[in-house]
Amino acid sequence: MGIAGVNEGVGDLLGGRSDVELLAAHVAGDKTAFTTLVHRHQEHLWMTARRTSYTTEDAADALQEALLSAHRTAASFRADAAVRSWLHKIVVNACLDRIRRNRSRPTVSLPDGDSFDPADSRDPMATAETSIEVHNALMTLAPEQRAAVVAVDMEGYSVADAARLLGVPAGTVKSRCARGRLKLAVHLEFLRYDGNR
C-alpha cells in the first residue's frame, strides 16, 4: 500500500470525514475527532509499535506517548503527507526514543501472554511459531535497521516514503534494509527447510 492511505480523500463509516478533515476538526476543538482518527488507524499503529519495540510493554508505552504527542502537536501537521504516515512516523520515533532510554537503564520484563494479533485461519501453532521466530529475528537488528525493514518489507512503504517517515535519506533506508535483510536471512534460513511451516 502506498503512503497516501485509503482514508485520505474520502470519508468512511467512522465519522464520515477524511483523516485530514478529522485532524483539522481536532485542531479546531472538536472533542471526538482525534478519537475517531485513532480508532481508524489503531491496528496499524499498534502493529507498527509492536514490530519496532522489544517488548509488548514498551510498544504500549511508546504508542501512548506517540498518541499524546500527536494530540498535542496536531496543529503542526502539514498536508504534504498523509495523516496515517504522520502518525506512523510519530509512533516509530517514540519507539526508537524508548529503546534509547532503555539502553541507559536496562530492565528485564516478565513474559506476557496477551497478544493483539488477530486470529488466523492457518494452522495456529505453525503460525505462532513462525511469528515468534520472525519477531526474535527482528529483535536481533539494530533499532534503526528494524524500523527500516518494518517500514519497507512489512508495512509496504516505498524506500522514498520510508525515508520521509523515518526522517533519513533514501540511501540510508536502502543500506539499513540491505544489512537488516542479510542478518534476518541468516536467522530465518531454517524456515525455508522446515516442511511444517
C-alpha positions as CSV (number, residue, x, y, z in Angstrom):
1,M,0.0,0.0,0.0
2,G,1.3,3.5,-0.8
3,I,1.9,6.2,1.7
4,A,-1.3,8.1,0.9
5,G,-3.7,5.9,3.0
6,V,-7.1,4.8,1.8
7,N,-8.9,7.2,4.0
8,E,-7.1,10.4,3.0
9,G,-9.5,11.8,0.4
10,V,-12.8,10.1,1.2
11,G,-14.8,9.6,4.3
12,D,-15.7,6.2,5.8
13,L,-18.0,4.7,8.3
14,L,-16.0,6.1,11.2
15,G,-17.2,9.6,11.3
16,G,-17.8,10.1,7.6
17,R,-14.8,12.5,7.3
18,S,-11.3,12.1,5.8
19,D,-8.2,11.9,8.0
20,V,-7.3,15.4,7.1
21,E,-10.8,16.7,8.0
22,L,-10.7,14.9,11.3
23,L,-7.3,16.3,12.2
24,A,-8.4,19.8,11.3
25,A,-11.6,19.3,13.3
26,H,-9.4,18.2,16.3
27,V,-7.3,21.3,16.0
28,A,-10.4,23.5,15.8
29,G,-11.7,22.0,19.1
30,D,-13.8,19.0,18.1
31,K,-13.7,16.7,21.2
32,T,-14.3,13.5,19.3
33,A,-12.4,13.9,16.1
34,F,-9.0,12.7,17.4
35,T,-10.6,9.6,19.0
36,T,-12.2,8.8,15.7
37,L,-8.9,9.2,13.9
38,V,-7.1,7.0,16.4
39,H,-9.8,4.3,16.1
40,R,-9.4,4.3,12.4
41,H,-5.7,3.6,12.5
42,Q,-5.4,1.8,15.8
43,E,-4.5,-1.6,14.5
44,H,-1.8,-0.3,12.1
45,L,-0.3,1.9,14.8
46,W,-0.2,-0.9,17.3
47,M,1.4,-3.3,14.9
48,T,4.0,-0.7,14.0
49,A,4.8,-0.1,17.6
50,R,4.9,-3.8,18.4
51,R,7.2,-4.6,15.5
52,T,9.6,-1.8,16.3
53,S,9.8,-2.4,20.1
54,Y,11.5,-5.2,22.0
55,T,8.5,-5.9,24.4
56,T,4.8,-5.5,24.4
57,E,5.1,-3.2,27.4
58,D,7.5,-0.9,25.5
59,A,5.2,-1.0,22.5
60,A,2.2,0.0,24.5
61,D,4.1,2.8,26.4
62,A,5.6,4.1,23.1
63,L,2.2,4.1,21.4
64,Q,0.7,6.0,24.3
65,E,3.5,8.6,24.2
66,A,3.1,8.9,20.4
67,L,-0.6,9.5,20.5
68,L,-0.2,12.1,23.3
69,S,2.4,13.8,21.1
70,A,0.2,13.6,18.0
71,H,-2.7,15.0,20.1
72,R,-0.6,18.0,21.3
73,T,1.2,18.7,18.0
74,A,-1.7,18.2,15.6
75,A,-1.6,21.9,14.6
76,S,1.9,21.4,13.2
77,F,0.7,18.8,10.7
78,R,1.5,19.8,7.1
79,A,-0.8,18.4,4.4
80,D,2.2,17.4,2.3
81,A,2.0,13.9,3.8
82,A,-0.8,11.5,4.6
83,V,-2.1,11.7,8.2
84,R,-1.5,8.0,8.6
85,S,2.1,8.5,7.6
86,W,2.5,11.3,10.0
87,L,1.1,9.1,12.8
88,H,3.3,6.2,11.7
89,K,6.4,8.4,11.9
90,I,5.5,9.7,15.4
91,V,5.0,6.1,16.6
92,V,8.3,4.9,15.2
93,N,10.2,7.8,16.7
94,A,8.5,7.2,20.1
95,C,9.6,3.5,19.9
96,L,13.2,4.4,19.0
97,D,13.3,7.0,21.8
98,R,12.1,4.4,24.3
99,I,14.8,1.9,23.1
100,R,17.5,4.6,23.5
101,R,16.2,5.4,27.0
102,N,16.1,1.7,28.0
103,R,19.7,1.2,27.0
104,S,20.7,3.6,29.7
105,R,18.6,1.8,32.3
106,P,18.0,-1.8,31.2
107,T,15.3,-3.9,32.7
108,V,14.0,-7.4,32.3
109,S,10.3,-7.8,31.7
110,L,8.2,-10.8,32.5
111,P,6.7,-12.8,29.6
112,D,3.3,-11.5,28.5
113,G,0.6,-13.9,27.5
114,D,-1.6,-11.3,25.9
115,S,-1.5,-10.9,22.2
116,F,-3.1,-8.3,19.9
117,D,-2.6,-10.4,16.8
118,P,-6.0,-11.2,15.2
119,A,-7.0,-14.8,14.7
120,D,-5.8,-16.5,11.6
121,S,-7.4,-19.4,9.6
122,R,-3.9,-21.1,9.1
123,D,-2.5,-23.7,11.5
124,P,-2.4,-21.6,14.7
125,M,0.7,-23.5,16.1
126,A,2.8,-23.2,13.0
127,T,1.7,-19.5,12.6
128,A,2.6,-18.8,16.2
129,E,6.0,-20.5,15.9
130,T,6.8,-18.6,12.7
131,S,5.7,-15.3,14.2
132,I,7.9,-15.9,17.2
133,E,10.9,-16.8,15.1
134,V,10.4,-13.7,12.8
135,H,9.9,-11.4,15.9
136,N,13.0,-12.9,17.5
137,A,15.0,-12.4,14.3
138,L,13.7,-8.7,14.1
139,M,14.9,-8.1,17.7
140,T,18.5,-9.0,16.7
141,L,18.6,-6.0,14.4
142,A,19.7,-2.6,15.5
143,P,16.7,-0.4,16.1
144,E,17.3,1.8,13.1
145,Q,17.6,-1.2,10.8
146,R,14.5,-2.8,12.3
147,A,12.5,0.4,11.7
148,A,13.6,0.5,8.1
149,V,12.9,-3.2,7.5
150,V,9.5,-3.0,9.2
151,A,8.5,0.1,7.1
152,V,9.6,-1.2,3.7
153,D,9.2,-5.0,4.0
154,M,6.4,-5.4,6.5
155,E,4.3,-2.2,6.1
156,G,4.9,-2.0,2.3
157,Y,6.2,1.6,2.1
158,S,8.4,2.5,-0.8
159,V,12.0,3.4,0.1
160,A,11.2,7.1,-0.6
161,D,8.2,7.0,1.6
162,A,10.0,5.2,4.4
163,A,12.8,7.8,4.2
164,R,10.3,10.5,4.7
165,L,8.7,8.6,7.6
166,L,12.0,7.9,9.3
167,G,13.5,11.3,8.6
168,V,16.6,9.9,6.8
169,P,17.9,9.9,3.2
170,A,16.6,7.2,0.9
171,G,20.1,5.8,0.6
172,T,20.2,5.3,4.3
173,V,16.9,3.4,4.2
174,K,18.3,1.2,1.4
175,S,21.5,0.4,3.3
176,R,19.7,-0.3,6.6
177,C,17.3,-2.6,4.8
178,A,20.1,-4.4,3.0
179,R,22.1,-5.0,6.2
180,G,18.9,-5.9,8.1
181,R,17.8,-8.4,5.4
182,L,21.1,-10.1,5.4
183,K,21.0,-10.6,9.1
184,L,17.4,-11.8,9.0
185,A,18.2,-14.2,6.2
186,V,20.9,-15.9,8.5
187,H,18.5,-16.1,11.4
188,L,15.5,-17.3,9.3
189,E,17.2,-19.6,6.9
190,F,15.9,-22.8,8.6
191,L,12.3,-21.7,8.0
192,R,12.8,-22.5,4.3
193,Y,13.6,-26.1,5.0
194,D,11.1,-26.8,7.7
195,G,8.1,-28.5,5.9
196,N,5.8,-27.8,8.8
197,R,5.8,-24.0,8.2
